[in-house]
Amino acid sequence: MSAKVAVIYYSSTGNVHQLAKAIAEGAEKAGAEVRLRRVPELAPDAAIDANPAWREHVEAVKDVVEVATLDDLEWANAYAFGSPTRYGNIAAQLKQFIDTTGGLWSKGILSDKPATGFTSAHNRHGGNESTTLALYNTFHHWGSLIVAPGYTDPVVYGAGGNPYGTAHFGSDAVSDETLVAARYQGERLATITARLQAGAR
Ligand SMILES: Cc1cc2nc3c(=O)[nH]c(=O)nc-3n(C[C@H](O)[C@H](O)[C@H](O)COP(=O)(O)O)c2cc1C
């Protein structure tokens, strides 16, 4: 059985969306079936409209990227989750989705699956690492097999040398180097998942 990767993310202004697409591309390159899914937006229209970049992104993805469901978690045998940094933590929108997974968790459906995380922040030291590690708290509770990039490929250094998960920072567009690292992270997740699947036969 090949890898079936659910790339599930929240993004308000598109940075994490760019990373999610790159992770998905990398997983597909490694032969995985991939579902790229965004979690539902929870913010009121007034908040979204106050930030033109946020409104633009909401409109850009609404008919393009499907909304994540619990079926995606049941279907997948590997997870890549992404969120912007929110005060050093994951966004409420992603947390809300995670907090609907109790039924799957209690049946053991979330366990024993490779999982990885990615994020984006405004500042170089604004909390990318704490956000990724906060996400990994959930993966520990699920009994996931955390597949961090580590320093397993030079592209990790090219993207700033974050071994926990690919991360963008700044107000510019996501760099090519960071997208390369995200593709590598997706490829690594899919490759390791396929190896585990082959070993389980
Ligand atoms: C409520 C809120 C909290 C944020 N907290 C942080 C933070 O702690 N550190 C930081 O560097 N950036 C912070 N940011 C900025 C976002 O993490 C950053 O713009 C990110 O790249 C957005 O990703 P997106 O384009 O996928 O939405 C915050 C933004 C918001 C709206």
The ligand as an ORCA input file, in Angstrom:
! r2SCAN-3c Opt
* xyz 0 1
  C      -3.316     37.102     16.176
  C      -1.971     36.982     15.519
  C      -0.887     36.552     16.243
  C       0.357     36.458     15.665
  N       1.416     36.066     16.430
  C       2.651     36.067     15.900
  C       3.780     35.734     16.703
  O       3.670     35.363     17.868
  N       5.011     35.823     16.143
  C       5.188     36.210     14.841
  O       6.326     36.299     14.394
  N       4.130     36.477     14.037
  C       2.876     36.401     14.544
  N       1.795     36.683     13.748
  C       2.000     36.832     12.288
  C       1.686     35.547     11.501
  O       2.130     34.382     12.165
  C       2.363     35.613     10.137
  O       1.924     36.746      9.453
  C       2.156     34.351      9.302
  O       3.105     34.336      8.267
  C       0.760     34.289      8.699
  O       0.610     33.094      7.954
  P      -0.544     32.967      6.848
  O      -0.182     33.916      5.741
  O      -0.516     31.548      6.414
  O      -1.824     33.336      7.505
  C       0.528     36.766     14.301
  C      -0.579     37.160     13.550
  C      -1.807     37.274     14.148
  C      -2.984     37.715     13.317
*
